[in-house]
Amino acid sequence: MWFTLGVETPKDKDSSYGIVVPALCNEHYSCYSASDSSKEIAAHSAEAIESILEEMLADGFDVLGLEDQGALIYKEDQSYSFCDVWLQIEIDVSKYSGKSQRVNISLPESLLAVIDRKVENSDLYRDRSHFLAIAARNEL
């Protein structure tokens, strides 16, 4: 899943980058982080996102039901007016969907070949099962 990051750039040499993940901010949770350098923004954001997702999952929150509205919407929200840069980061949320269960399905060989080529030529998918899980989530 792609998460939008709002970033507040440092105003002086003694300040850090402030980071917020609006899709994970609601009446029960908030997701903020900080980074001393721009090179660390992705790593610190991913750590903060995964920490909140684990907490949400432990609380029984439907993590797979999350929706990111995107920078164009969040930029207009006064709650995030401190953010002067907007970025996106992709986090694999499939591990927060519960235990995997093996299933037996039948698909045409030609479709399997297309799926396998897509998986092989893309960094987005770990394997055929991962591709099919993402496709199913997108359809549902």
MODELLER restraints for C-alpha pairs under 7 A, 6 or more apart:
rsr = mdl.restraints
at = mdl.atoms
rsr.add(forms.Gaussian(group=physical.xy_distance, feature=features.Distance(at['CA:1:A'], at['CA:90:A']), mean=5.41, stdev=0.5))
rsr.add(forms.Gaussian(group=physical.xy_distance, feature=features.Distance(at['CA:1:A'], at['CA:91:A']), mean=5.38, stdev=0.5))
rsr.add(forms.Gaussian(group=physical.xy_distance, feature=features.Distance(at['CA:1:A'], at['CA:92:A']), mean=6.05, stdev=0.5))
rsr.add(forms.Gaussian(group=physical.xy_distance, feature=features.Distance(at['CA:1:A'], at['CA:93:A']), mean=6.40, stdev=0.5))
rsr.add(forms.Gaussian(group=physical.xy_distance, feature=features.Distance(at['CA:2:A'], at['CA:88:A']), mean=6.26, stdev=0.5))
rsr.add(forms.Gaussian(group=physical.xy_distance, feature=features.Distance(at['CA:2:A'], at['CA:89:A']), mean=5.50, stdev=0.5))
rsr.add(forms.Gaussian(group=physical.xy_distance, feature=features.Distance(at['CA:2:A'], at['CA:90:A']), mean=4.27, stdev=0.5))
rsr.add(forms.Gaussian(group=physical.xy_distance, feature=features.Distance(at['CA:2:A'], at['CA:91:A']), mean=6.35, stdev=0.5))
rsr.add(forms.Gaussian(group=physical.xy_distance, feature=features.Distance(at['CA:3:A'], at['CA:21:A']), mean=6.95, stdev=0.5))
rsr.add(forms.Gaussian(group=physical.xy_distance, feature=features.Distance(at['CA:3:A'], at['CA:23:A']), mean=6.97, stdev=0.5))
rsr.add(forms.Gaussian(group=physical.xy_distance, feature=features.Distance(at['CA:3:A'], at['CA:68:A']), mean=6.08, stdev=0.5))
rsr.add(forms.Gaussian(group=physical.xy_distance, feature=features.Distance(at['CA:3:A'], at['CA:88:A']), mean=5.44, stdev=0.5))
rsr.add(forms.Gaussian(group=physical.xy_distance, feature=features.Distance(at['CA:3:A'], at['CA:89:A']), mean=5.33, stdev=0.5))
rsr.add(forms.Gaussian(group=physical.xy_distance, feature=features.Distance(at['CA:3:A'], at['CA:90:A']), mean=6.15, stdev=0.5))
rsr.add(forms.Gaussian(group=physical.xy_distance, feature=features.Distance(at['CA:4:A'], at['CA:21:A']), mean=6.15, stdev=0.5))
rsr.add(forms.Gaussian(group=physical.xy_distance, feature=features.Distance(at['CA:4:A'], at['CA:68:A']), mean=6.79, stdev=0.5))
rsr.add(forms.Gaussian(group=physical.xy_distance, feature=features.Distance(at['CA:4:A'], at['CA:70:A']), mean=5.86, stdev=0.5))
rsr.add(forms.Gaussian(group=physical.xy_distance, feature=features.Distance(at['CA:4:A'], at['CA:71:A']), mean=6.26, stdev=0.5))
rsr.add(forms.Gaussian(group=physical.xy_distance, feature=features.Distance(at['CA:4:A'], at['CA:86:A']), mean=6.91, stdev=0.5))
rsr.add(forms.Gaussian(group=physical.xy_distance, feature=features.Distance(at['CA:4:A'], at['CA:87:A']), mean=5.78, stdev=0.5))
rsr.add(forms.Gaussian(group=physical.xy_distance, feature=features.Distance(at['CA:4:A'], at['CA:88:A']), mean=4.44, stdev=0.5))
rsr.add(forms.Gaussian(group=physical.xy_distance, feature=features.Distance(at['CA:4:A'], at['CA:89:A']), mean=6.60, stdev=0.5))
rsr.add(forms.Gaussian(group=physical.xy_distance, feature=features.Distance(at['CA:5:A'], at['CA:19:A']), mean=6.55, stdev=0.5))
rsr.add(forms.Gaussian(group=physical.xy_distance, feature=features.Distance(at['CA:5:A'], at['CA:20:A']), mean=5.75, stdev=0.5))
rsr.add(forms.Gaussian(group=physical.xy_distance, feature=features.Distance(at['CA:5:A'], at['CA:21:A']), mean=4.96, stdev=0.5))
rsr.add(forms.Gaussian(group=physical.xy_distance, feature=features.Distance(at['CA:5:A'], at['CA:86:A']), mean=5.65, stdev=0.5))
rsr.add(forms.Gaussian(group=physical.xy_distance, feature=features.Distance(at['CA:5:A'], at['CA:87:A']), mean=5.03, stdev=0.5))
rsr.add(forms.Gaussian(group=physical.xy_distance, feature=features.Distance(at['CA:5:A'], at['CA:88:A']), mean=5.61, stdev=0.5))
rsr.add(forms.Gaussian(group=physical.xy_distance, feature=features.Distance(at['CA:6:A'], at['CA:19:A']), mean=5.68, stdev=0.5))
rsr.add(forms.Gaussian(group=physical.xy_distance, feature=features.Distance(at['CA:6:A'], at['CA:20:A']), mean=5.12, stdev=0.5))
rsr.add(forms.Gaussian(group=physical.xy_distance, feature=features.Distance(at['CA:6:A'], at['CA:21:A']), mean=6.37, stdev=0.5))
rsr.add(forms.Gaussian(group=physical.xy_distance, feature=features.Distance(at['CA:6:A'], at['CA:83:A']), mean=5.22, stdev=0.5))
rsr.add(forms.Gaussian(group=physical.xy_distance, feature=features.Distance(at['CA:6:A'], at['CA:85:A']), mean=6.09, stdev=0.5))
rsr.add(forms.Gaussian(group=physical.xy_distance, feature=features.Distance(at['CA:6:A'], at['CA:86:A']), mean=4.83, stdev=0.5))
rsr.add(forms.Gaussian(group=physical.xy_distance, feature=features.Distance(at['CA:6:A'], at['CA:87:A']), mean=6.62, stdev=0.5))
rsr.add(forms.Gaussian(group=physical.xy_distance, feature=features.Distance(at['CA:7:A'], at['CA:17:A']), mean=6.57, stdev=0.5))
rsr.add(forms.Gaussian(group=physical.xy_distance, feature=features.Distance(at['CA:7:A'], at['CA:18:A']), mean=5.55, stdev=0.5))
rsr.add(forms.Gaussian(group=physical.xy_distance, feature=features.Distance(at['CA:7:A'], at['CA:19:A']), mean=4.67, stdev=0.5))
rsr.add(forms.Gaussian(group=physical.xy_distance, feature=features.Distance(at['CA:7:A'], at['CA:20:A']), mean=6.58, stdev=0.5))
rsr.add(forms.Gaussian(group=physical.xy_distance, feature=features.Distance(at['CA:7:A'], at['CA:83:A']), mean=4.90, stdev=0.5))
rsr.add(forms.Gaussian(group=physical.xy_distance, feature=features.Distance(at['CA:7:A'], at['CA:84:A']), mean=6.15, stdev=0.5))
rsr.add(forms.Gaussian(group=physical.xy_distance, feature=features.Distance(at['CA:7:A'], at['CA:85:A']), mean=5.05, stdev=0.5))
rsr.add(forms.Gaussian(group=physical.xy_distance, feature=features.Distance(at['CA:7:A'], at['CA:86:A']), mean=6.04, stdev=0.5))
rsr.add(forms.Gaussian(group=physical.xy_distance, feature=features.Distance(at['CA:8:A'], at['CA:17:A']), mean=5.61, stdev=0.5))
rsr.add(forms.Gaussian(group=physical.xy_distance, feature=features.Distance(at['CA:8:A'], at['CA:18:A']), mean=4.84, stdev=0.5))
rsr.add(forms.Gaussian(group=physical.xy_distance, feature=features.Distance(at['CA:8:A'], at['CA:19:A']), mean=6.47, stdev=0.5))
rsr.add(forms.Gaussian(group=physical.xy_distance, feature=features.Distance(at['CA:8:A'], at['CA:82:A']), mean=5.99, stdev=0.5))
rsr.add(forms.Gaussian(group=physical.xy_distance, feature=features.Distance(at['CA:8:A'], at['CA:83:A']), mean=4.43, stdev=0.5))
rsr.add(forms.Gaussian(group=physical.xy_distance, feature=features.Distance(at['CA:8:A'], at['CA:84:A']), mean=5.49, stdev=0.5))
rsr.add(forms.Gaussian(group=physical.xy_distance, feature=features.Distance(at['CA:8:A'], at['CA:85:A']), mean=6.56, stdev=0.5))
rsr.add(forms.Gaussian(group=physical.xy_distance, feature=features.Distance(at['CA:9:A'], at['CA:17:A']), mean=5.00, stdev=0.5))
rsr.add(forms.Gaussian(group=physical.xy_distance, feature=features.Distance(at['CA:9:A'], at['CA:18:A']), mean=6.72, stdev=0.5))
rsr.add(forms.Gaussian(group=physical.xy_distance, feature=features.Distance(at['CA:9:A'], at['CA:84:A']), mean=6.78, stdev=0.5))
rsr.add(forms.Gaussian(group=physical.xy_distance, feature=features.Distance(at['CA:10:A'], at['CA:16:A']), mean=5.30, stdev=0.5))
rsr.add(forms.Gaussian(group=physical.xy_distance, feature=features.Distance(at['CA:10:A'], at['CA:17:A']), mean=5.32, stdev=0.5))
rsr.add(forms.Gaussian(group=physical.xy_distance, feature=features.Distance(at['CA:16:A'], at['CA:34:A']), mean=6.27, stdev=0.5))
rsr.add(forms.Gaussian(group=physical.xy_distance, feature=features.Distance(at['CA:16:A'], at['CA:35:A']), mean=5.57, stdev=0.5))
rsr.add(forms.Gaussian(group=physical.xy_distance, feature=features.Distance(at['CA:16:A'], at['CA:36:A']), mean=4.72, stdev=0.5))
rsr.add(forms.Gaussian(group=physical.xy_distance, feature=features.Distance(at['CA:17:A'], at['CA:34:A']), mean=5.40, stdev=0.5))
rsr.add(forms.Gaussian(group=physical.xy_distance, feature=features.Distance(at['CA:17:A'], at['CA:35:A']), mean=5.04, stdev=0.5))
rsr.add(forms.Gaussian(group=physical.xy_distance, feature=features.Distance(at['CA:17:A'], at['CA:36:A']), mean=6.13, stdev=0.5))
rsr.add(forms.Gaussian(group=physical.xy_distance, feature=features.Distance(at['CA:18:A'], at['CA:33:A']), mean=6.24, stdev=0.5))
rsr.add(forms.Gaussian(group=physical.xy_distance, feature=features.Distance(at['CA:18:A'], at['CA:34:A']), mean=4.66, stdev=0.5))
rsr.add(forms.Gaussian(group=physical.xy_distance, feature=features.Distance(at['CA:18:A'], at['CA:35:A']), mean=6.75, stdev=0.5))
rsr.add(forms.Gaussian(group=physical.xy_distance, feature=features.Distance(at['CA:19:A'], at['CA:32:A']), mean=5.50, stdev=0.5))
rsr.add(forms.Gaussian(group=physical.xy_distance, feature=features.Distance(at['CA:19:A'], at['CA:33:A']), mean=4.93, stdev=0.5))
rsr.add(forms.Gaussian(group=physical.xy_distance, feature=features.Distance(at['CA:19:A'], at['CA:34:A']), mean=5.51, stdev=0.5))
rsr.add(forms.Gaussian(group=physical.xy_distance, feature=features.Distance(at['CA:20:A'], at['CA:31:A']), mean=5.87, stdev=0.5))
rsr.add(forms.Gaussian(group=physical.xy_distance, feature=features.Distance(at['CA:20:A'], at['CA:32:A']), mean=4.48, stdev=0.5))
rsr.add(forms.Gaussian(group=physical.xy_distance, feature=features.Distance(at['CA:20:A'], at['CA:33:A']), mean=6.44, stdev=0.5))
rsr.add(forms.Gaussian(group=physical.xy_distance, feature=features.Distance(at['CA:21:A'], at['CA:31:A']), mean=5.46, stdev=0.5))
rsr.add(forms.Gaussian(group=physical.xy_distance, feature=features.Distance(at['CA:21:A'], at['CA:32:A']), mean=6.46, stdev=0.5))
rsr.add(forms.Gaussian(group=physical.xy_distance, feature=features.Distance(at['CA:23:A'], at['CA:67:A']), mean=6.50, stdev=0.5))
rsr.add(forms.Gaussian(group=physical.xy_distance, feature=features.Distance(at['CA:23:A'], at['CA:68:A']), mean=5.02, stdev=0.5))
rsr.add(forms.Gaussian(group=physical.xy_distance, feature=features.Distance(at['CA:24:A'], at['CA:30:A']), mean=5.78, stdev=0.5))
rsr.add(forms.Gaussian(group=physical.xy_distance, feature=features.Distance(at['CA:24:A'], at['CA:31:A']), mean=5.71, stdev=0.5))
rsr.add(forms.Gaussian(group=physical.xy_distance, feature=features.Distance(at['CA:25:A'], at['CA:31:A']), mean=5.96, stdev=0.5))
rsr.add(forms.Gaussian(group=physical.xy_distance, feature=features.Distance(at['CA:31:A'], at['CA:48:A']), mean=6.48, stdev=0.5))
rsr.add(forms.Gaussian(group=physical.xy_distance, feature=features.Distance(at['CA:31:A'], at['CA:49:A']), mean=6.67, stdev=0.5))
rsr.add(forms.Gaussian(group=physical.xy_distance, feature=features.Distance(at['CA:31:A'], at['CA:52:A']), mean=6.69, stdev=0.5))
rsr.add(forms.Gaussian(group=physical.xy_distance, feature=features.Distance(at['CA:32:A'], at['CA:48:A']), mean=6.90, stdev=0.5))
rsr.add(forms.Gaussian(group=physical.xy_distance, feature=features.Distance(at['CA:33:A'], at['CA:44:A']), mean=6.57, stdev=0.5))
rsr.add(forms.Gaussian(group=physical.xy_distance, feature=features.Distance(at['CA:33:A'], at['CA:45:A']), mean=6.33, stdev=0.5))
rsr.add(forms.Gaussian(group=physical.xy_distance, feature=features.Distance(at['CA:33:A'], at['CA:48:A']), mean=6.32, stdev=0.5))
rsr.add(forms.Gaussian(group=physical.xy_distance, feature=features.Distance(at['CA:34:A'], at['CA:44:A']), mean=6.98, stdev=0.5))
rsr.add(forms.Gaussian(group=physical.xy_distance, feature=features.Distance(at['CA:35:A'], at['CA:41:A']), mean=5.69, stdev=0.5))
rsr.add(forms.Gaussian(group=physical.xy_distance, feature=features.Distance(at['CA:35:A'], at['CA:44:A']), mean=6.62, stdev=0.5))
rsr.add(forms.Gaussian(group=physical.xy_distance, feature=features.Distance(at['CA:53:A'], at['CA:63:A']), mean=6.72, stdev=0.5))
rsr.add(forms.Gaussian(group=physical.xy_distance, feature=features.Distance(at['CA:56:A'], at['CA:63:A']), mean=6.80, stdev=0.5))
rsr.add(forms.Gaussian(group=physical.xy_distance, feature=features.Distance(at['CA:57:A'], at['CA:63:A']), mean=6.43, stdev=0.5))
rsr.add(forms.Gaussian(group=physical.xy_distance, feature=features.Distance(at['CA:57:A'], at['CA:96:A']), mean=6.69, stdev=0.5))
rsr.add(forms.Gaussian(group=physical.xy_distance, feature=features.Distance(at['CA:63:A'], at['CA:96:A']), mean=6.76, stdev=0.5))
rsr.add(forms.Gaussian(group=physical.xy_distance, feature=features.Distance(at['CA:64:A'], at['CA:97:A']), mean=6.66, stdev=0.5))
rsr.add(forms.Gaussian(group=physical.xy_distance, feature=features.Distance(at['CA:71:A'], at['CA:86:A']), mean=6.25, stdev=0.5))
rsr.add(forms.Gaussian(group=physical.xy_distance, feature=features.Distance(at['CA:74:A'], at['CA:80:A']), mean=6.78, stdev=0.5))
rsr.add(forms.Gaussian(group=physical.xy_distance, feature=features.Distance(at['CA:75:A'], at['CA:81:A']), mean=6.85, stdev=0.5))
rsr.add(forms.Gaussian(group=physical.xy_distance, feature=features.Distance(at['CA:115:A'], at['CA:128:A']), mean=6.93, stdev=0.5))
rsr.add(forms.Gaussian(group=physical.xy_distance, feature=features.Distance(at['CA:116:A'], at['CA:128:A']), mean=6.39, stdev=0.5))
rsr.add(forms.Gaussian(group=physical.xy_distance, feature=features.Distance(at['CA:119:A'], at['CA:125:A']), mean=5.58, stdev=0.5))
rsr.add(forms.Gaussian(group=physical.xy_distance, feature=features.Distance(at['CA:119:A'], at['CA:127:A']), mean=6.12, stdev=0.5))
rsr.add(forms.Gaussian(group=physical.xy_distance, feature=features.Distance(at['CA:119:A'], at['CA:128:A']), mean=6.47, stdev=0.5))
rsr.add(forms.Gaussian(group=physical.xy_distance, feature=features.Distance(at['CA:119:A'], at['CA:131:A']), mean=6.95, stdev=0.5))
rsr.add(forms.Gaussian(group=physical.xy_distance, feature=features.Distance(at['CA:125:A'], at['CA:131:A']), mean=5.60, stdev=0.5))
